[in-house]
């Protein structure tokens, strides 16, 4: 699999989990805040992957 389909899968799953976590822990938040949380989860996954790759090269 190339990078783009993996990104799409991560984005969809991140948004779904973000909405789910928002509904469980902060039900007063809107769905857009859940989507933003999901985007943050995806960004965090890519940052952690980048840091792991940089550390393994040393």
HELIX and SHEET records of a PDB file:
HELIX    1   1 UNK A    3  UNK A   25  1                                  23    
HELIX    2   2 UNK A   31  UNK A   57  1                                  27    
END                                                                             
